[in-house]
């Protein structure tokens, strides 16, 4: 079985991990970024992430499933 390798640029990785949220909302203990299309993303203050599981993403990079250049 050949494992699939995804190549992304360093800038693309940075853009995916941290981006500014123009519609940040706080609801009790939860924070979210309203993406404008009915979906929400994870946020820490006004910084949001398109990556829902940063630990899995980092493991994929270490295992060579994602190649950053």
Steps between C-alpha positions, in 0.01 A plus 500: 500500500638838398433771753372829366734796553368855499746782417429847635710815523607638835283809441196283427556314826530826694186637333309184589612493861448864593281757330317811611130461571288796390188359672627373835228415752513390862213291636557421866813287527505434126652717231452464128557669169190535285624422150200671339374180339327350802813325626721587794870440565708463814634825645722636771405866537512649148735231367332200344610172350379314193665190646268324743761259640841666515657193663386269217626752244841519667516118519416480127789738427739294714387174333553651156130501401525878462821644356569864581744687275 
